[in-house]
Each structure stands twice: as C-alpha cells, then as structure tokens.
Amino acid sequence: MKGQILQELDRVCPERAIAASNTSPLMPGLLASVTRRPDRVLVTRYFNPPYLLPLAEVVRGPEPRT
C-alpha cells in the first residue's frame, strides 16, 4: 500500500517535493524504487519514548548507480 501511495504522490506532486515515510521496517531503497525520483524519498525513524528521546533518524535510499 505504501508503494501505491508513493507512486500516486510521485505522479501528482511537483518535482521539488520530498516524499517521507515513518515506516521503520521498510528499507528506504525499497520505497524509493517504486518512484520516478528515488533521490526524493526518505524514511524517518523516531526514537522511543519520544518524551525522553526527542530524536528522529532520517534515512535516504542508496545513491542511484550510474
């Protein structure tokens, strides 16, 4: 389902838009691979409990191979 949502966002959002998900178990590269602009997709992971650890990890997918 996340892939379908990212594909739809990829279709309707401006080129400058960044798609972000807070889905911890999914790899950023997997989510990015369903879009036309994988360099604009990232995953955030929040540390728990948030009231003690107000941190978020931001992870982007692998660099596209040339």
N, C-alpha and C positions, 0 to 999 in steps of 0.2 A: 504494500500500500504506500509506503514512503516513497518508493521509486516512482509510482504513478503520480504522486503529488509533486515530486521534484520535476518530472517531465512536463507536467502542466505549468508549473512555475517557470520553467525554462522557456516555454512557449509564450507566456503572456507578460513576463517581467522584462524591463529594459535590460540591455546588455550590461549595464554597470551594476545590476543587482547582485547581491551575495545571498545564496541560499544557505541557511544554517539549520541544523537539527540537534536536538539534545538526546539523541538515541545512543546510549553508551555501547550496547552490544554490537552495533553495526559499524563496520570499518568505513572511514571517510571515502576511501577509494571505491568501495562498492557503491555507495550512494552517488558519488561523482560520475561514475561510469555510465549512468543512465541519462546524463545530460549532454548537451552540445558544448557546454563550457565547464568542464570539470575543475578548472582552476578557480571557479567562483563558488565552490561548495565546501562547507566545513561542518565539523561536529563539535559541539560543546559538551563538556562533562563537568557536572557540578560535584564538589566535594561535600560529604555529609559528616555531621549535621551542619547545614548551612549557617545556622546561627552561631556556631563555633568556628567554622572554617569558611569565611566568605570569599571563596576562591572558585574560579572556573578555569578549566583547561580548554584551550581552543586548538583543535587539530584539523589540519587540512590534509587532503589526499596527496598521493605521490605526484611528483612533477611529471608532466606528460613527456613521454620519450620522443626524441627527435631522430 
